[in-house]
Amino acid sequence: MTRYFQFTVQVTAVLYSTFFFLPYIWQYIYSEDISYLLSAAGTGGIIDPQSSFPYIYSMVYVLSLLGLYLYKKLAKWLFCSLTAFNFLVSPYILGLYVTMYFDASIGYLLTLCEGALILMLFSDDVIKKLK
């Protein structure tokens, strides 16, 4: 299991970075009408998508991935907490999410990788390597 762990962390980091920066390239890959619809993301949320929260969350998420890559025990719990937060709380405080098929595909692959990482994090092989 440890053989694939660091590779999965790297793939997750690439997918997360891609997913995070996709809104910045919407204007170049989608028509003006579609870009306008996509700009509705965050509507009805408690936290404004233009606030600093998404950037802070992303930095902490990337730091947790770096910690996982280096087999840090604290990163295991940080990553699991962030994933639980993303699954349980963020739909209610971040509001409506509008997406296109390409963006949804990246998000789906990211979710699969996060699930694989959580599975690996609680396997005996990876637990032994965590410091």
N, C-alpha and C positions, 0 to 999 in steps of 0.2 A: 504494500500500500504506500509506503514512503517513497517508492520509486516514482510514483505519479504525483505525489503531493506538491512538490515545488513547481512542477509543470502546470498543475491545475491552478495554483496561486498566480502564476504568471498569466495564464489565459484569462483568469478572472480580472486581473488588473487591466489587461488590454481591453477586455469587453467593457469594464466599468468606465474606463477613460473614454472609450468610444461613445458609450451611452451618455456620459456626462456632457461631452462636447458636441453631440449631434444638434442641439438647438441652435448652436452658433453657425451651422452650415445649412440650416433649413432653407434660407433665402437663396442659396446657390443650387440646391438640388430639387426644390419643389417650386411650383408656380406660386404666384402672388396670392391667389385665393386660398390655396392649401396652407401657405405660411400664415395667413391671417387666421385660419381656423386653428392651427397648431398653437398660436399665441394665446389661445384661451386656457391653456394649461395653468393650473393653480387657482382657477376661479372657485370661489367658495371656501377656500382654505383659511385656516386661522393664521398661518404664517405666510407672509408675502414671498413669492418665489424670487423676487428681486432683492430680498434681504440677505444678510450674511450667513444665515443658517445653512443653506445648501452648500456653500463653500466650506464652512467649518465641518459639516457632516462629511463631505467628500474627503477633506484632508485627514480626518480621523479614520475614515474607512481605508484610505490608501495606507496610512500608518499601520493599521491593523493587518493589512495584507503584507506589508514589509516585515512586520513582526512574525507573521506566520511563515514567511519565506525563510526567516532566520531561526525558526523553531522556538519562539519565545512563548512561555506559558501564559503570560498576561494577554498576549495577542489573541489567544484562543477565546478567552472570555470576552474580550472587547469585540471581536468579530461576531461571536454568537449574539451578544447584546445588540449590536448594530443591525444584524439580520432580523432579530426578533422585533426590534423597534420598527424597522422598515416594513415588516409584515403586519404587525399588530396596530401600530399607532399612526404611522405616516399617512395612510389613506384618509384619515379623519382630520389631520391638521394641515396637510399640504394641498388638499382640494382635488378638483377634477384633473384627470390626466388625459390629454388628447394625444394620439399617436398615429403614425402611419405604419404600414406593414413592416417596412425595413426596421424602424425603431423598435417595434414590438418584437421582432425576431431577435434583435440584439438583447433586448430585455429578457426574453425567454431563455436564451442561451446563458445569460448572466445568472439567472435564477437557478438553472440546472447546475452551473458550476458552483454556486454558493451552497446548494444542497449537497453536492459531492464533497465539498470542503468540510462541511459540518459532519458528514458521515466519516470522512477520513480523520477528522480531529478527535473523534471518540473511538477510533480503532486502537488496539494495543500497540501496534507498530509506531504510530505517530506519537502516542502518549509517552512512550519510552524516550523519544528523541527531544521532547519539549524540555526546555531548561527554565 
